[in-house]
Amino acid sequence: MKLSIVPARTGVQWVKAGVRIFLRQPLALAGLFFTFTAVMSVLGLLPVVGSVLALALLPGATLGFMAATEQASKGKFPMPTVLISAFRAGKQQLRAVLVLGGLYAAGFLLVLALSATMDGGKFARLYLVGGAMSAEVLQDPDFQKAVLLAMLCYTPLSMLFWHAPALVYWHGVAPVKSLFFSGIACKRNFWAYAMYGLVWIGMFLGMGMAVAVVATIAGIPEAVGDLMRPAAMLMAAMFFTSIYPTFRDSFEPAEADMP
């Protein structure tokens, strides 16, 4: 395995690749993404324990969707069982993915703990326990600071785990080493990932504006929220589909090392 250094324009290519792969198997990938989010949402209904469990399962679930994307990129129809690929690959990969899940949950909880220094734990409780997100809470300066701090702290955590599950699954890298290699890949290809993120932000904003315009032209502006949810879900499915191309292009596999 060798790290590949790519130009900034590759970030745009990753977005295009994700959309292109999604359109090859839209029903399958959309269905898998909805299943993925539904399971995480159900777990999140259990206060604290469910939220922590969902965090621990996220690396493995994300890997499952990457495996589905890899199959779709080859013209195959990914079956629902592909979502649990990480838990069926063998003892070594299973152990590694579980370790990553535990580390990810611990890291995210640390991020929430740091955010609590700003607002006394309001944002952390909202995430772990749930509750109504009122306008008063959203407008609270301390709450806004907590959200901003959480976002800033989550960025390096995301970089460490962006490729880690795929590295332990397809390359057999040890969990801690996979975090190191993932972080290095994101750092060395910073501008490509920055472009990738900016394009996706632009696409989500453009989607929101398009939905609002269509609803207004149709004379049903009150339906913007109802139309926005399925559109946002489809966009999110495309985003998750684009994660696999970022991994594929960031690491040069050894012979027979990658599918």
ChimeraX attribute file (.defattr): number of C-alpha atoms within 10 A of each C-alpha:
attribute: neighborCount
match mode: 1-to-1
recipient: residues
	/A:1	13
	/A:2	10
	/A:3	16
	/A:4	15
	/A:5	16
	/A:6	16
	/A:7	12
	/A:8	16
	/A:9	13
	/A:10	19
	/A:11	25
	/A:12	18
	/A:13	17
	/A:14	26
	/A:15	23
	/A:16	17
	/A:17	20
	/A:18	22
	/A:19	19
	/A:20	16
	/A:21	22
	/A:22	24
	/A:23	15
	/A:24	16
	/A:25	20
	/A:26	18
	/A:27	12
	/A:28	19
	/A:29	27
	/A:30	20
	/A:31	16
	/A:32	22
	/A:33	25
	/A:34	16
	/A:35	14
	/A:36	18
	/A:37	15
	/A:38	12
	/A:39	13
	/A:40	19
	/A:41	14
	/A:42	12
	/A:43	18
	/A:44	21
	/A:45	14
	/A:46	16
	/A:47	15
	/A:48	16
	/A:49	14
	/A:50	18
	/A:51	22
	/A:52	22
	/A:53	17
	/A:54	21
	/A:55	24
	/A:56	22
	/A:57	19
	/A:58	21
	/A:59	26
	/A:60	25
	/A:61	27
	/A:62	23
	/A:63	26
	/A:64	24
	/A:65	26
	/A:66	24
	/A:67	24
	/A:68	27
	/A:69	28
	/A:70	19
	/A:71	18
	/A:72	21
	/A:73	20
	/A:74	11
	/A:75	12
	/A:76	13
	/A:77	17
	/A:78	19
	/A:79	13
	/A:80	18
	/A:81	11
	/A:82	20
	/A:83	23
	/A:84	16
	/A:85	21
	/A:86	26
	/A:87	17
	/A:88	12
	/A:89	12
	/A:90	11
	/A:91	11
	/A:92	12
	/A:93	24
	/A:94	18
	/A:95	16
	/A:96	23
	/A:97	28
	/A:98	19
	/A:99	17
	/A:100	26
	/A:101	25
	/A:102	19
	/A:103	19
	/A:104	22
	/A:105	21
	/A:106	15
	/A:107	17
	/A:108	20
	/A:109	16
	/A:110	15
	/A:111	20
	/A:112	25
	/A:113	17
	/A:114	18
	/A:115	27
	/A:116	22
	/A:117	14
	/A:118	20
	/A:119	18
	/A:120	15
	/A:121	18
	/A:122	18
	/A:123	26
	/A:124	22
	/A:125	15
	/A:126	13
	/A:127	15
	/A:128	19
	/A:129	16
	/A:130	16
	/A:131	9
	/A:132	7
	/A:133	10
	/A:134	8
	/A:135	8
	/A:136	8
	/A:137	14
	/A:138	13
	/A:139	10
	/A:140	12
	/A:141	12
	/A:142	20
	/A:143	22
	/A:144	17
	/A:145	17
	/A:146	26
	/A:147	21
	/A:148	14
	/A:149	18
	/A:150	22
	/A:151	15
	/A:152	13
	/A:153	18
	/A:154	17
	/A:155	10
	/A:156	14
	/A:157	17
	/A:158	18
	/A:159	20
	/A:160	22
	/A:161	23
	/A:162	23
	/A:163	27
	/A:164	28
	/A:165	31
	/A:166	26
	/A:167	25
	/A:168	25
	/A:169	24
	/A:170	15
	/A:171	18
	/A:172	15
	/A:173	19
	/A:174	19
	/A:175	23
	/A:176	16
	/A:177	13
	/A:178	24
	/A:179	25
	/A:180	15
	/A:181	22
	/A:182	25
	/A:183	21
	/A:184	15
	/A:185	23
	/A:186	22
	/A:187	15
	/A:188	15
	/A:189	20
	/A:190	17
	/A:191	17
	/A:192	23
	/A:193	24
	/A:194	15
	/A:195	20
	/A:196	22
	/A:197	16
	/A:198	14
	/A:199	17
	/A:200	19
	/A:201	12
	/A:202	11
	/A:203	14
	/A:204	17
	/A:205	11
	/A:206	12
	/A:207	16
	/A:208	18
	/A:209	14
	/A:210	13
	/A:211	19
	/A:212	20
	/A:213	14
	/A:214	14
	/A:215	18
	/A:216	14
	/A:217	10
	/A:218	10
	/A:219	10
	/A:220	11
	/A:221	15
	/A:222	11
	/A:223	14
	/A:224	17
	/A:225	13
	/A:226	9
	/A:227	16
	/A:228	18
	/A:229	12
	/A:230	11
	/A:231	15
	/A:232	15
	/A:233	15
	/A:234	19
	/A:235	18
	/A:236	17
	/A:237	23
	/A:238	25
	/A:239	19
	/A:240	19
	/A:241	31
	/A:242	24
	/A:243	21
	/A:244	25
	/A:245	22
	/A:246	24
	/A:247	20
	/A:248	17
	/A:249	15
	/A:250	20
	/A:251	20
	/A:252	15
	/A:253	17
	/A:254	10
	/A:255	7
	/A:256	7
	/A:257	11
	/A:258	14
	/A:259	10
